[in-house]
Each structure stands twice: as C-alpha cells, then as structure tokens.
C-alpha cells in the first residue's frame, strides 16, 4: 500500500491521473466529485487496483482478479451512466452530475449512498 | 448492558468502507472487520459465503449486528448512530 499521493509503479500520481482523465470525462458529461477528499482518495485507490490487478478495477467492488471477469467494473464502470442519472453519483462516488457539483459549491453535502447495481453472479465464488 | 461488537465486511480500497471505519472509531463503537479483497483461496471463499448469507448482493461495506441483529449495507451514518455506546 502506498502513502497518500505517492507515485505508483506506472509513475502516475493521483494528481497526474486527474489531469489526464478530467478533460476526457467532462467532454462526455461526467464530472469528478467536487469533494476533493473523495476524488483524490478514489484516484489513489484506482492506482492501487491498477498495480494489484493490472487494470483500474472499481475500488469499492470486489474484483475477481482477471480482466475478462471484471470488465464491467473497470473504471469508468458499466453502471456509471445509470447511477449518475438516477442518484447523481456513481457507486464509488468518483463521478457525479454537474448539478450535484453546483449544489456542492453552495453547500457541502455527503455523497449519496448508491446501491450496487452489479449482478452478484458476476462475482466468481 | 454490553455493547454489541459489530462485524464489518470491507474492502481495503473502498472509500465508503474507510469512512465506516472512521465513523465507528470516532464514535467508539466496538467492531471487528475483515478486508475481503485481501483474502485468498479458501479463506476468501469462506468469508464470501458469510457475506452472501447476510447480503446476497455481496456489496461493501456490509455491517452485521450480532445475534440476529440488522444488516447495514453501505456507509449509513444514521443507522450506525444507534450503536454509539
């Protein structure tokens, strides 16, 4: 496990990952959580899962450990669109709606609790 | 009256699990936890079967109140507040 913000084998840091992803994702209409304590921690943990599995598995879901079996939870996960549409946030809280961020600017609020849409059958026992 | 020791099934990389641990620690709620993503082989299978028994979705955090108590899924402060000693 790495200390907060330390660069990983890939040389990526949470900040460089954010700078890389932000313009790409905003162009698609997805915004990082304005609550930096969430966003930076989640980006850090994506670098941990990348180092562990070889791909950025959602840090808040149990990965199976193979690319094929985890394709639906590789960030951005297959459930992001539905979750952001319904709850204004994805399951882990990294991506939120534009409106949610605008409200956060007015008054800090905790990220919504989003139920996990993933079919438990996708978890290999 | 003895306070129940909650059982937290978590993932070491999950921010909601981390917030749950922080909440339980800061409110001195007794608990034990297991980071399921760090388990391997039979230990993983065993703990996953436990989680599935409480939460068929096998999502995290899953918090179990012992002795047939409730199961709390996700970081839900207002539900955890009931167990503040």
Backbone of each chain as ProteinMPNN parsed JSONL, in Angstrom:
{"seq_chain_A": "XXXXXXXXXXXXXXXXXXXXXXXXXXXXXXXXXXXXXXXXXXXXXXXXXXXXXXXXXXXXXXXXXXXXXXXXXXXXXXXXXXXXXXXXXXXXXXXXXXXXXXXXXXXXXXXXXXXXXXXXXXXXX", "coords_chain_A": {"N_chain_A": [[0.858, -1.183, 0.0], [0.436, 2.301, -0.716], [1.767, 5.457, 0.451], [-0.313, 8.357, 0.88], [-0.753, 9.931, -2.226], [1.659, 9.174, -3.202], [3.756, 8.239, -5.958], [3.016, 5.6, -8.23], [4.031, 2.342, -9.542], [3.603, 2.824, -12.188], [4.346, 5.414, -12.382], [2.41, 7.219, -12.288], [0.56, 9.65, -10.467], [-2.083, 10.45, -8.154], [-2.773, 13.085, -8.802], [-1.701, 13.478, -11.399], [-3.126, 11.562, -12.729], [-5.687, 12.577, -12.44], [-5.438, 14.963, -13.909], [-5.106, 13.908, -16.416], [-7.47, 12.447, -16.913], [-9.654, 14.179, -16.404], [-10.358, 16.223, -18.492], [-11.116, 14.507, -20.556], [-13.274, 13.038, -19.555], [-15.076, 15.009, -18.768], [-15.752, 16.012, -21.205], [-17.431, 14.062, -21.997], [-19.499, 14.454, -20.372], [-19.254, 13.792, -17.714], [-18.339, 14.323, -14.388], [-15.734, 14.916, -12.029], [-16.096, 14.319, -8.545], [-16.733, 17.155, -6.658], [-15.95, 17.24, -4.075], [-12.974, 17.095, -2.923], [-11.729, 15.43, -1.109], [-12.895, 13.027, -1.485], [-12.498, 12.511, -4.268], [-9.648, 12.559, -4.673], [-8.789, 10.531, -2.988], [-10.121, 8.343, -4.1], [-8.985, 8.248, -6.656], [-6.402, 7.657, -5.906], [-6.824, 5.084, -4.913], [-7.634, 3.798, -7.213], [-5.231, 3.677, -8.53], [-4.017, 1.879, -6.873], [-5.546, -0.468, -7.312], [-4.99, -0.786, -9.976], [-2.24, -1.341, -9.895], [-2.392, -3.707, -8.494], [-4.098, -5.464, -9.966], [-3.647, -4.939, -12.614], [-5.361, -3.465, -14.039], [-7.732, -0.766, -13.745], [-9.71, -1.54, -11.516], [-12.9, -0.981, -10.04], [-12.619, 0.61, -6.946], [-14.406, 0.129, -4.958], [-15.7, -2.217, -5.282], [-15.708, -5.807, -5.198], [-13.142, -7.264, -6.832], [-12.621, -9.837, -9.283], [-10.193, -10.442, -10.283], [-9.336, -11.051, -12.818], [-9.078, -9.686, -16.108], [-11.082, -10.222, -17.98], [-13.223, -11.173, -16.382], [-13.798, -8.984, -14.91], [-14.523, -6.893, -16.473], [-16.85, -5.307, -16.422], [-16.577, -3.734, -14.199], [-14.4, -2.145, -14.516], [-12.987, 0.98, -14.22], [-14.097, 3.844, -16.075], [-17.012, 2.361, -14.791], [-19.475, -0.046, -16.02], [-21.83, 0.718, -15.013], [-21.962, 3.332, -14.436], [-23.33, 5.336, -15.967], [-26.135, 4.831, -15.614], [-26.236, 5.026, -12.812], [-25.377, 7.672, -12.258], [-27.346, 9.053, -13.583], [-29.593, 8.266, -12.073], [-28.932, 8.589, -9.318], [-27.26, 10.709, -9.171], [-24.635, 10.231, -8.725], [-21.841, 8.003, -9.149], [-21.301, 4.546, -8.169], [-19.002, 4.406, -6.486], [-18.56, 7.039, -6.023], [-16.853, 8.704, -7.344], [-17.497, 9.916, -9.788], [-19.857, 12.449, -10.516], [-22.989, 14.209, -11.082], [-23.245, 17.251, -13.014], [-24.946, 19.075, -11.862], [-25.025, 18.196, -9.237], [-22.452, 18.87, -8.348], [-22.611, 21.629, -8.605], [-24.472, 22.222, -6.668], [-22.996, 21.408, -4.497], [-21.088, 23.346, -4.359], [-22.525, 25.402, -3.262], [-23.435, 24.376, -0.858], [-21.796, 22.136, 1.15], [-22.298, 18.705, 0.886], [-22.875, 15.256, 1.817], [-21.71, 12.575, -0.244], [-24.087, 10.769, -2.173], [-25.506, 7.638, -1.002], [-25.169, 4.92, -2.951], [-26.844, 2.156, -4.2], [-25.434, -1.067, -5.091], [-25.421, -1.892, -8.405], [-24.418, -4.006, -9.712], [-24.655, -7.349, -10.917], [-24.655, -9.92, -8.613], [-23.917, -12.368, -9.513], [-21.784, -11.971, -11.103], [-19.611, -12.064, -9.507], [-17.062, -14.209, -8.895], [-17.203, -17.259, -7.301]], "CA_chain_A": [[0.0, 0.0, 0.0], [1.288, 3.488, -0.818], [1.321, 6.614, 1.226], [-1.185, 9.25, 0.107], [-0.167, 10.794, -3.24], [2.957, 8.679, -3.681], [3.543, 7.733, -7.319], [2.957, 4.141, -8.32], [4.989, 1.776, -10.495], [3.397, 3.427, -13.516], [4.8, 6.803, -12.333], [1.215, 8.063, -12.148], [0.106, 10.057, -9.143], [-3.491, 10.827, -8.248], [-2.912, 14.381, -9.479], [-1.473, 13.352, -12.854], [-4.261, 10.783, -13.243], [-6.813, 13.501, -12.525], [-5.22, 15.891, -15.022], [-5.281, 13.159, -17.665], [-8.854, 11.987, -17.106], [-10.702, 15.199, -16.253], [-10.9, 16.784, -19.741], [-11.734, 13.44, -21.36], [-14.552, 12.643, -18.955], [-16.002, 16.145, -18.8], [-16.236, 16.11, -22.593], [-18.514, 13.068, -22.121], [-20.565, 14.836, -19.454], [-19.057, 13.209, -16.387], [-17.531, 15.268, -13.604], [-15.198, 14.414, -10.765], [-16.727, 14.798, -7.331], [-16.099, 18.395, -6.197], [-15.374, 16.956, -2.758], [-11.63, 16.593, -3.235], [-11.31, 14.355, -0.195], [-13.386, 11.799, -2.126], [-11.884, 12.314, -5.587], [-8.214, 12.225, -4.628], [-8.672, 9.213, -2.364], [-10.579, 7.329, -5.061], [-7.964, 8.141, -7.712], [-5.285, 6.929, -5.278], [-7.18, 3.66, -4.804], [-7.629, 3.253, -8.587], [-3.83, 3.335, -8.824], [-3.734, 0.651, -6.109], [-6.13, -1.633, -8.005], [-4.228, -0.927, -11.241], [-0.985, -2.021, -9.552], [-2.708, -5.048, -7.981], [-4.741, -6.352, -10.952], [-3.247, -4.609, -13.98], [-6.407, -2.597, -14.612], [-8.316, 0.053, -12.672], [-10.982, -2.077, -11.022], [-13.579, -0.084, -9.101], [-12.074, 0.326, -5.621], [-15.479, -0.171, -3.998], [-16.308, -3.507, -5.604], [-14.782, -6.93, -5.084], [-12.674, -7.701, -8.147], [-12.303, -11.257, -9.409], [-8.745, -10.54, -10.497], [-8.98, -11.205, -14.235], [-9.655, -8.601, -16.92], [-12.332, -10.699, -18.586], [-14.288, -11.315, -15.373], [-14.012, -7.694, -14.233], [-14.694, -5.82, -17.482], [-17.97, -4.413, -16.105], [-16.261, -2.815, -13.093], [-13.197, -1.364, -14.793], [-13.416, 2.38, -14.178], [-15.467, 4.031, -15.606], [-17.713, 1.072, -14.835], [-20.623, -0.144, -16.936], [-23.038, 1.152, -14.305], [-21.844, 4.769, -14.146], [-24.355, 6.152, -16.619], [-27.42, 4.66, -14.904], [-26.139, 5.512, -11.427], [-25.328, 9.138, -12.233], [-28.686, 9.518, -13.972], [-30.592, 8.016, -11.03], [-28.527, 9.008, -7.972], [-26.337, 11.845, -9.342], [-23.261, 9.814, -8.404], [-21.582, 6.591, -9.43], [-21.309, 3.735, -6.941], [-17.934, 4.725, -5.524], [-18.634, 8.47, -5.7], [-15.836, 9.458, -8.075], [-18.167, 10.754, -10.785], [-21.157, 12.966, -10.09], [-23.605, 15.046, -12.116], [-22.838, 18.665, -12.988], [-25.847, 19.75, -10.916], [-24.613, 17.851, -7.872], [-21.275, 19.698, -8.038], [-23.031, 23.022, -8.448], [-25.097, 22.349, -5.341], [-21.909, 21.242, -3.508], [-20.432, 24.656, -4.232], [-23.365, 26.236, -2.374], [-23.494, 23.788, 0.491], [-21.176, 20.804, 1.12], [-23.2, 17.622, 1.287], [-22.15, 13.991, 1.651], [-22.012, 11.892, -1.5], [-25.205, 9.847, -1.958], [-25.268, 6.192, -0.89], [-25.707, 4.335, -4.183], [-26.849, 0.695, -4.128], [-24.605, -1.662, -6.148], [-26.254, -2.421, -9.484], [-23.774, -5.158, -10.343], [-25.254, -8.663, -10.65], [-23.71, -10.667, -7.788], [-23.46, -13.533, -10.285], [-20.505, -11.609, -11.739], [-18.521, -12.32, -8.552], [-16.731, -15.632, -9.017], [-17.02, -17.906, -5.98]], "C_chain_A": [[0.903, 1.245, 0.0], [0.791, 4.623, 0.066], [0.531, 7.527, 0.294], [-0.365, 9.993, -0.948], [1.157, 10.289, -3.769], [2.754, 8.1, -5.077], [3.673, 6.213, -7.306], [3.941, 3.688, -9.393], [4.851, 2.481, -11.847], [3.936, 4.853, -13.545], [3.634, 7.757, -12.176], [1.03, 8.427, -10.686], [-1.383, 10.379, -9.277], [-3.685, 12.138, -9.007], [-2.71, 14.242, -10.996], [-2.593, 12.533, -13.483], [-5.469, 11.69, -13.416], [-6.654, 14.429, -13.741], [-5.431, 15.213, -16.373], [-6.75, 12.894, -17.939], [-9.881, 13.116, -17.18], [-11.229, 15.744, -17.577], [-11.633, 15.732, -20.582], [-13.139, 13.138, -20.855], [-15.555, 13.796, -18.97], [-16.566, 16.329, -20.194], [-17.391, 15.13, -22.806], [-19.655, 13.383, -21.148], [-20.461, 14.223, -18.074], [-18.019, 14.032, -15.633], [-17.005, 14.617, -12.341], [-15.943, 15.096, -9.624], [-15.987, 16.043, -6.838], [-15.488, 18.238, -4.807], [-14.02, 16.289, -2.979], [-11.185, 15.445, -2.332], [-11.803, 13.01, -0.737], [-12.563, 11.526, -3.394], [-10.43, 11.869, -5.478], [-7.981, 10.858, -3.998], [-9.054, 8.107, -3.35], [-9.566, 7.154, -6.188], [-6.74, 7.392, -7.173], [-5.585, 5.423, -5.267], [-7.299, 3.007, -6.181], [-6.201, 2.88, -8.99], [-3.421, 2.073, -8.056], [-4.3, -0.562, -6.842], [-5.426, -1.864, -9.346], [-2.939, -1.709, -10.955], [-1.259, -3.471, -9.152], [-3.181, -5.973, -9.093], [-4.261, -6.113, -12.386], [-4.271, -3.762, -14.702], [-7.094, -1.885, -13.44], [-9.707, -0.481, -12.302], [-11.581, -1.076, -10.034], [-13.108, -0.407, -7.685], [-13.138, -0.067, -4.602], [-16.233, -1.446, -4.331], [-15.26, -4.593, -5.518], [-14.408, -7.414, -6.474], [-12.419, -9.207, -8.116], [-10.809, -11.463, -9.652], [-8.344, -10.842, -11.918], [-9.749, -10.162, -15.045], [-11.038, -9.009, -17.431], [-13.492, -10.683, -17.594], [-14.619, -9.991, -14.686], [-14.292, -6.558, -15.215], [-15.782, -4.818, -17.08], [-17.628, -3.437, -14.972], [-14.924, -2.097, -13.292], [-13.635, 0.084, -14.972], [-13.134, 3.071, -15.506], [-16.312, 2.769, -15.835], [-18.94, 1.128, -15.746], [-21.886, 0.449, -16.314], [-23.066, 2.658, -14.06], [-23.002, 5.568, -14.717], [-25.68, 6.051, -15.868], [-27.364, 5.252, -13.505], [-26.145, 7.037, -11.361], [-26.697, 9.706, -12.619], [-29.672, 9.4, -12.818], [-30.221, 8.646, -9.688], [-27.61, 10.223, -7.978], [-24.913, 11.504, -8.926], [-23.086, 8.37, -8.83], [-21.391, 5.88, -8.09], [-20.227, 4.164, -5.964], [-17.92, 6.2, -5.16], [-17.602, 9.307, -6.427], [-16.49, 10.41, -9.077], [-19.545, 11.178, -10.272], [-21.76, 13.773, -11.239], [-23.107, 16.485, -11.952], [-23.651, 19.41, -11.919], [-25.424, 19.462, -9.48], [-23.422, 18.713, -7.467], [-21.677, 21.148, -7.8], [-23.697, 23.223, -7.093], [-24.027, 22.264, -4.258], [-21.179, 22.568, -3.295], [-21.203, 25.547, -3.265], [-23.29, 25.7, -0.949], [-22.939, 22.372, 0.455], [-22.148, 19.757, 1.652], [-22.466, 16.299, 1.072], [-22.622, 13.318, 0.355], [-23.107, 10.862, -1.259], [-24.749, 8.397, -1.788], [-25.961, 5.546, -2.084], [-25.695, 2.817, -4.044], [-26.049, 0.109, -5.298], [-25.484, -2.379, -7.169], [-25.679, -3.714, -10.063], [-24.469, -6.458, -9.964], [-24.253, -9.476, -9.819], [-23.198, -11.933, -8.481], [-22.138, -13.254, -10.99], [-19.321, -11.847, -10.815], [-18.26, -13.823, -8.539], [-16.471, -16.218, -7.642], [-16.173, -19.164, -6.149]], "O_chain_A": [[1.97, 1.26, 0.614], [-0.393, 4.742, 0.382], [0.688, 7.473, -0.926], [0.63, 10.629, -0.601], [1.731, 10.888, -4.678], [1.7, 7.53, -5.36], [4.361, 5.637, -6.463], [4.59, 4.496, -10.057], [5.835, 2.706, -12.552], [3.987, 5.46, -14.615], [3.825, 8.953, -11.958], [1.303, 7.63, -9.788], [-1.884, 10.558, -10.387], [-4.644, 12.286, -9.764], [-3.461, 14.822, -11.78], [-2.972, 12.77, -14.63], [-6.191, 11.593, -14.408], [-7.6, 14.65, -14.498], [-5.869, 15.837, -17.339], [-7.226, 13.089, -19.057], [-10.857, 13.027, -17.924], [-12.443, 15.736, -17.785], [-12.636, 16.028, -21.233], [-14.077, 13.001, -21.641], [-16.75, 13.577, -19.165], [-17.712, 16.748, -20.359], [-18.229, 15.334, -23.684], [-20.655, 12.666, -21.104], [-21.45, 14.139, -17.346], [-16.969, 14.387, -16.168], [-17.713, 13.87, -11.665], [-16.356, 16.252, -9.711], [-14.775, 16.009, -6.623], [-14.615, 19.012, -4.413], [-13.934, 15.08, -3.192], [-10.378, 14.603, -2.726], [-11.194, 11.973, -0.474], [-12.005, 10.442, -3.562], [-10.027, 10.902, -6.126], [-7.091, 10.116, -4.414], [-8.395, 7.07, -3.423], [-9.316, 6.031, -6.627], [-6.122, 6.6, -7.884], [-4.719, 4.602, -5.571], [-7.092, 1.801, -6.313], [-5.984, 1.896, -9.698], [-2.587, 1.297, -8.523], [-3.614, -1.575, -6.983], [-5.286, -3.002, -9.793], [-2.594, -2.632, -11.693], [-0.456, -4.359, -9.437], [-2.742, -7.12, -9.18], [-4.438, -6.961, -13.26], [-4.067, -3.383, -15.855], [-7.04, -2.344, -12.3], [-10.731, 0.058, -12.722], [-10.859, -0.412, -9.29], [-13.181, -1.56, -7.258], [-12.816, -0.538, -3.511], [-17.276, -1.73, -3.743], [-14.074, -4.347, -5.735], [-15.256, -7.917, -7.211], [-12.057, -9.776, -7.086], [-10.234, -12.49, -9.29], [-7.153, -10.891, -12.225], [-10.884, -9.804, -14.73], [-12.012, -8.262, -17.331], [-14.596, -10.243, -17.916], [-15.611, -9.894, -13.963], [-14.297, -5.39, -14.828], [-15.662, -3.625, -17.358], [-18.31, -2.427, -14.801], [-14.382, -1.512, -12.354], [-14.529, 0.385, -15.763], [-12.035, 2.915, -16.038], [-16.32, 2.196, -16.924], [-19.375, 2.196, -16.176], [-22.886, 0.658, -17.0], [-24.047, 3.199, -13.549], [-23.592, 6.393, -14.019], [-26.279, 7.07, -15.525], [-28.312, 5.896, -13.055], [-26.825, 7.627, -10.522], [-27.149, 10.705, -12.059], [-30.485, 10.296, -12.592], [-31.087, 9.179, -8.993], [-27.223, 10.716, -6.918], [-24.076, 12.396, -8.791], [-24.047, 7.603, -8.871], [-21.329, 6.508, -7.033], [-20.477, 4.279, -4.764], [-17.356, 6.591, -4.138], [-17.48, 10.503, -6.16], [-16.086, 11.567, -9.199], [-20.285, 10.389, -9.684], [-21.102, 13.992, -12.257], [-22.616, 16.874, -10.892], [-23.129, 20.247, -11.182], [-25.453, 20.341, -8.619], [-23.391, 19.234, -6.352], [-21.15, 21.812, -6.908], [-23.516, 24.255, -6.447], [-24.112, 22.942, -3.234], [-20.716, 22.868, -2.195], [-20.613, 26.347, -2.539], [-23.111, 26.443, 0.016], [-23.519, 21.495, -0.185], [-22.736, 19.912, 2.722], [-21.552, 16.217, 0.252], [-23.766, 13.473, -0.072], [-23.074, 10.153, -0.254], [-23.738, 7.983, -2.356], [-27.183, 5.613, -2.216], [-24.638, 2.238, -3.794], [-25.988, 0.71, -6.371], [-26.191, -3.335, -6.848], [-26.354, -4.428, -10.804], [-24.835, -6.646, -8.803], [-23.126, -9.701, -10.262], [-22.178, -12.497, -8.087], [-21.452, -14.18, -11.424], [-18.171, -11.84, -11.254], [-19.146, -14.611, -8.208], [-15.617, -15.728, -6.902], [-15.898, -19.859, -5.17]]}, "seq_chain_B": "XXXXXXXXXXXXXXXXXXXXXXXXXXXXXXXXXXXXXXXXXXXXXXXXXXXXXXXXXXXXXXXXXXXXXXXXXXXXXXXXXXXXX", "coords_chain_B": {"N_chain_B": [[-25.168, -2.672, 30.339], [-23.896, -4.809, 27.883], [-22.219, -3.691, 24.99], [-22.989, -4.444, 21.585], [-20.635, -6.11, 19.47], [-19.921, -5.026, 16.441], [-19.786, -6.532, 13.158], [-17.771, -5.953, 10.485], [-17.673, -6.236, 7.085], [-15.417, -5.546, 4.651], [-13.68, -3.688, 2.021], [-10.273, -3.162, 1.308], [-9.634, -1.092, -0.354], [-11.832, 0.497, -0.576], [-13.579, 3.511, -0.334], [-15.955, 4.071, 1.016], [-15.998, 2.075, 2.872], [-13.788, 2.79, 4.298], [-14.648, 5.232, 5.356], [-16.656, 4.23, 6.972], [-15.185, 2.777, 8.877], [-13.803, 4.924, 10.012], [-15.912, 6.364, 11.116], [-16.947, 4.516, 12.992], [-14.72, 4.247, 14.635], [-14.344, 6.897, 15.57], [-16.625, 7.273, 17.032], [-16.4, 5.436, 18.97], [-17.54, 2.934, 18.694], [-17.744, -0.448, 19.204], [-16.155, -2.834, 17.095], [-15.322, -5.447, 14.753], [-13.345, -6.178, 11.866], [-13.048, -7.332, 8.449], [-11.02, -7.287, 5.657], [-12.062, -8.093, 2.687], [-11.042, -8.191, 0.134], [-8.41, -8.713, 0.488], [-8.19, -11.279, 1.171], [-7.429, -14.714, 0.381], [-7.81, -17.688, -1.663], [-9.114, -20.464, 0.13], [-9.834, -19.077, 2.418], [-10.873, -16.725, 1.391], [-13.067, -17.763, -0.023], [-14.557, -18.763, 2.092], [-15.17, -16.45, 3.62], [-16.574, -14.995, 1.761], [-18.827, -16.564, 1.427], [-19.967, -16.163, 3.899], [-20.544, -13.391, 3.757], [-22.369, -13.393, 1.649], [-24.458, -14.703, 2.827], [-25.494, -12.771, 4.51], [-25.791, -10.568, 2.865], [-26.924, -10.826, -0.104], [-26.18, -9.491, -2.416], [-23.512, -9.102, -2.144], [-22.119, -6.699, -1.761], [-20.163, -3.852, -0.622], [-19.508, -1.487, 2.065], [-20.546, -4.141, 4.25], [-22.297, -4.421, 7.145], [-22.74, -6.155, 10.081], [-24.935, -6.671, 12.714], [-24.545, -8.441, 15.652], [-26.038, -11.577, 16.856], [-28.425, -12.054, 15.388], [-29.108, -9.542, 14.711], [-29.638, -6.445, 12.878], [-28.683, -5.906, 9.393], [-26.502, -3.733, 7.88], [-26.096, -2.042, 4.914], [-23.742, -0.437, 2.965], [-22.323, 2.871, 3.638], [-23.943, 4.2, 6.139], [-24.64, 6.61, 8.146], [-26.73, 7.375, 9.909], [-27.917, 4.978, 10.56], [-25.868, 3.634, 11.812], [-25.499, 5.185, 14.016], [-27.142, 4.364, 16.04], [-25.73, 2.562, 17.501], [-23.893, 3.754, 19.048], [-22.11, 3.833, 22.034]], "CA_chain_B": [[-25.52, -3.554, 29.226], [-22.746, -4.923, 26.985], [-22.496, -3.183, 23.635], [-22.697, -5.457, 20.575], [-19.447, -5.877, 18.642], [-20.376, -5.123, 15.058], [-18.859, -7.21, 12.238], [-17.708, -5.17, 9.241], [-17.023, -6.839, 5.922], [-14.98, -4.347, 3.923], [-12.605, -3.802, 1.025], [-9.205, -2.264, 1.753], [-9.53, 0.048, -1.281], [-13.139, 1.157, -0.692], [-13.671, 4.75, 0.458], [-17.118, 4.001, 1.908], [-15.572, 1.209, 3.969], [-12.855, 3.6, 5.105], [-15.474, 6.188, 6.121], [-17.347, 3.448, 8.009], [-14.198, 2.522, 9.956], [-13.531, 6.204, 10.682], [-17.106, 6.697, 11.931], [-17.005, 3.598, 14.142], [-13.605, 4.601, 15.538], [-14.521, 8.209, 16.221], [-17.754, 7.2, 17.97], [-16.079, 4.374, 19.948], [-18.464, 1.795, 18.541], [-16.888, -1.627, 19.08], [-16.374, -3.628, 15.883], [-14.187, -6.146, 14.154], [-13.54, -6.093, 10.415], [-12.202, -8.157, 7.574], [-10.878, -6.755, 4.292], [-12.307, -9.307, 1.9], [-10.196, -8.209, -1.075], [-7.058, -9.151, 0.847], [-8.239, -12.719, 1.466], [-7.168, -15.558, -0.804], [-8.088, -19.114, -1.602], [-10.246, -20.95, 0.94], [-10.251, -18.014, 3.35], [-11.731, -15.836, 0.613], [-14.338, -18.456, -0.292], [-15.305, -18.86, 3.351], [-15.706, -15.14, 4.034], [-17.586, -14.593, 0.766], [-20.063, -17.296, 1.739], [-20.553, -15.444, 5.041], [-21.119, -12.115, 3.282], [-23.535, -13.698, 0.82], [-25.553, -15.061, 3.729], [-26.062, -11.533, 5.074], [-26.05, -9.581, 1.798], [-26.807, -11.603, -1.35], [-25.524, -8.685, -3.453], [-22.071, -9.104, -1.859], [-21.545, -5.349, -1.921], [-19.428, -3.462, 0.579], [-19.408, -2.27, 3.284], [-21.674, -4.867, 4.842], [-22.087, -4.37, 8.601], [-23.672, -7.096, 10.709], [-25.125, -6.574, 14.171], [-24.588, -9.849, 16.048], [-27.222, -12.171, 17.491], [-29.634, -11.871, 14.603], [-29.427, -8.12, 14.577], [-29.839, -5.996, 11.488], [-27.538, -5.843, 8.473], [-26.457, -2.395, 7.291], [-25.336, -2.145, 3.657], [-23.323, 0.907, 2.59], [-21.988, 3.703, 4.797], [-25.173, 4.91, 6.504], [-24.377, 7.144, 9.487], [-27.881, 7.411, 10.835], [-28.177, 3.613, 11.043], [-24.766, 3.266, 12.711], [-25.58, 6.023, 15.221], [-27.886, 3.613, 17.091], [-24.827, 1.677, 18.254], [-22.943, 4.566, 19.821], [-22.266, 3.473, 23.457]], "C_chain_B": [[-24.332, -3.586, 28.264], [-23.145, -4.415, 25.604], [-22.128, -4.249, 22.614], [-21.418, -5.087, 19.809], [-19.868, -6.092, 17.198], [-19.33, -5.869, 14.221], [-18.927, -6.463, 10.912], [-16.96, -5.973, 8.185], [-16.689, -5.681, 4.974], [-14.032, -4.716, 2.792], [-11.542, -2.781, 1.401], [-9.117, -1.011, 0.876], [-10.793, 0.907, -1.317], [-13.251, 2.367, 0.238], [-14.866, 4.716, 1.41], [-16.797, 3.113, 3.118], [-14.645, 1.991, 4.9], [-13.638, 4.603, 5.958], [-16.225, 5.469, 7.237], [-16.408, 3.202, 9.179], [-13.939, 3.819, 10.732], [-14.689, 6.577, 11.606], [-17.145, 5.814, 13.175], [-15.898, 3.942, 15.14], [-13.913, 5.886, 16.305], [-15.696, 8.202, 17.211], [-17.623, 6.034, 18.954], [-17.105, 3.243, 19.921], [-17.596, 0.546, 18.346], [-17.203, -2.427, 17.81], [-15.125, -4.444, 15.576], [-14.422, -6.111, 12.647], [-12.653, -7.089, 9.686], [-12.202, -7.518, 6.19], [-10.907, -7.938, 3.324], [-11.391, -9.376, 0.679], [-8.773, -8.687, -0.78], [-7.017, -10.638, 1.214], [-7.97, -13.514, 0.193], [-7.641, -16.979, -0.566], [-9.29, -19.458, -0.739], [-10.761, -19.891, 1.899], [-11.197, -17.051, 2.634], [-13.098, -16.482, 0.379], [-15.218, -18.48, 0.961], [-15.957, -17.514, 3.7], [-16.75, -14.653, 3.052], [-18.913, -15.301, 1.013], [-20.77, -16.633, 2.927], [-21.267, -14.177, 4.565], [-22.412, -12.385, 2.527], [-24.743, -14.051, 1.681], [-26.25, -13.835, 4.299], [-26.515, -10.571, 3.986], [-25.831, -10.269, 0.463], [-26.116, -10.84, -2.481], [-24.004, -8.683, -3.321], [-21.436, -7.752, -2.178], [-20.943, -4.96, -0.568], [-19.565, -1.973, 0.826], [-20.713, -2.996, 3.616], [-21.373, -4.941, 6.337], [-23.164, -5.23, 9.266], [-23.719, -6.842, 12.213], [-25.326, -7.999, 14.668], [-25.943, -10.266, 16.639], [-28.508, -11.826, 16.735], [-30.069, -10.433, 14.462], [-29.506, -7.727, 13.108], [-28.53, -6.062, 10.701], [-27.594, -4.476, 7.807], [-25.56, -2.462, 6.062], [-25.025, -0.727, 3.175], [-23.017, 1.717, 3.844], [-23.189, 4.58, 5.132], [-25.086, 5.376, 7.96], [-25.57, 7.016, 10.409], [-28.211, 6.024, 11.351], [-27.093, 3.17, 12.019], [-24.889, 4.002, 14.052], [-26.273, 5.297, 16.371], [-26.956, 2.825, 18.002], [-23.739, 2.448, 18.99], [-23.159, 4.275, 21.313], [-22.711, 4.68, 24.306]], "O_chain_B": [[-23.816, -2.539, 27.871], [-24.246, -4.672, 25.118], [-21.087, -4.893, 22.739], [-21.155, -3.916, 19.539], [-20.14, -7.219, 16.786], [-18.14, -5.843, 14.535], [-19.988, -6.352, 10.297], [-15.796, -6.336, 8.353], [-17.573, -4.935, 4.554], [-13.638, -5.87, 2.625], [-11.87, -1.654, 1.772], [-8.588, 0.013, 1.308], [-10.83, 1.927, -2.005], [-13.043, 2.255, 1.447], [-14.794, 5.277, 2.504], [-17.259, 3.363, 4.231], [-14.714, 1.865, 6.122], [-13.332, 4.801, 7.134], [-16.414, 6.023, 8.319], [-16.783, 3.395, 10.336], [-13.865, 3.809, 11.961], [-14.482, 7.042, 12.727], [-17.353, 6.307, 14.284], [-16.122, 3.926, 16.35], [-13.761, 5.952, 17.525], [-15.75, 9.03, 18.12], [-18.565, 5.682, 19.664], [-17.481, 2.681, 20.95], [-16.794, 0.496, 17.414], [-18.368, -2.666, 17.49], [-14.033, -4.166, 16.072], [-15.565, -6.025, 12.197], [-11.669, -7.604, 10.217], [-13.26, -7.242, 5.624], [-9.931, -8.671, 3.167], [-11.008, -10.46, 0.237], [-8.024, -9.024, -1.696], [-5.959, -11.186, 1.524], [-8.244, -13.057, -0.917], [-7.842, -17.411, 0.569], [-10.347, -18.837, -0.85], [-11.96, -19.807, 2.166], [-12.199, -16.616, 3.201], [-14.14, -15.85, 0.555], [-16.427, -18.254, 0.908], [-17.141, -17.453, 4.031], [-17.705, -13.979, 3.439], [-19.983, -14.721, 0.833], [-21.997, -16.548, 2.966], [-22.42, -13.922, 4.912], [-23.419, -11.706, 2.728], [-25.886, -13.751, 1.334], [-27.457, -13.857, 4.542], [-27.497, -9.847, 4.155], [-24.714, -10.304, -0.053], [-25.542, -11.443, -3.388], [-23.292, -8.314, -4.254], [-20.365, -7.673, -2.78], [-21.161, -5.607, 0.456], [-19.728, -1.229, -0.141], [-21.811, -2.531, 3.307], [-20.332, -5.454, 6.747], [-24.357, -5.039, 9.029], [-22.691, -6.803, 12.889], [-26.196, -8.705, 14.158], [-26.835, -9.452, 16.878], [-29.506, -11.387, 17.306], [-31.22, -10.132, 14.143], [-29.448, -8.574, 12.217], [-27.445, -6.245, 11.253], [-28.618, -4.103, 7.235], [-24.407, -2.884, 6.148], [-25.932, 0.086, 2.998], [-23.383, 1.334, 4.955], [-23.42, 5.594, 4.473], [-25.415, 4.632, 8.883], [-25.435, 6.596, 11.559], [-28.731, 5.887, 12.458], [-27.368, 2.415, 12.951], [-24.442, 3.507, 15.086], [-26.015, 5.587, 17.539], [-27.322, 2.462, 19.12], [-22.781, 1.861, 19.492], [-24.27, 4.448, 21.813], [-22.887, 4.551, 25.518]]}, "name": "protein", "num_of_chains": 2, "seq": "XXXXXXXXXXXXXXXXXXXXXXXXXXXXXXXXXXXXXXXXXXXXXXXXXXXXXXXXXXXXXXXXXXXXXXXXXXXXXXXXXXXXXXXXXXXXXXXXXXXXXXXXXXXXXXXXXXXXXXXXXXXXXXXXXXXXXXXXXXXXXXXXXXXXXXXXXXXXXXXXXXXXXXXXXXXXXXXXXXXXXXXXXXXXXXXXXXXXXXXXXXXXXXXXXX"}
